[in-house]
Structure formats: C-alpha cells, structure tokens
Amino acid sequence: MSSMSESRPPAAELNERIRALMLLSSGRLSGEQRAEYQALLLEWAAAVRADVAAAA
C-alpha cells in the first residue's frame, strides 16, 4: 500500500498547488487553468482518501 502513496503527491502538496493556482488567477480561471484545477482537485481527493485509508 505504501507504493501507492509514494507514487502520488501528498494531499498537502496538492492543496498548496491548488491554492497557488487560485492566487495567481485571482480566482478567475481560464479554460486551461480550470482544467488544471479540476485535475488537481481529483488528485487531491484521491490523496485524501489514501491518507484516510492508511490511517484506518
């Protein structure tokens, strides 16, 4: 199970990337930025689920 978490950035890192994207765009995402945001959000959600599963 540790190999799955090692291949994915941690949730905190993904959260920082999401926050940076929102700050750089002043909260108004272009089409390309929106696609990046959605991909980051899905990856963040998967990382959070993996963290919860590892804690259980």
C-alpha positions, -999 to +999 in steps of 0.1 A: +000+000+000+029+024+006+038+022-031+005+038-040+011+068-017+047+072-028+036+075-065+011+103-057+020+137-043+007+142-007-026+159-002-009+189+015+013+195-016-017+192-040-036+216-018-008+242-020-007+238-058-045+244-059-042+275-037-013+289-058-033+284-089-062+303-074-040+331-061-022+335-095-055+338-113-072+360-087-099+334-085-108+337-122-096+306-140-091+305-178-102+273-196-067+258-193-064+268-157-099+253-150-088+220-165-056+221-144-077+229-113-101+200-119-072+176-124-055+188-092-088+185-073-093+149-084-057+141-075-061+158-041-093+139-034-076+106-042-047+115-019-070+124+009-088+090+005-055+072+006-045+091+037-078+081+054-074+045+043-039+044+057-050+058+090-078+033+094 
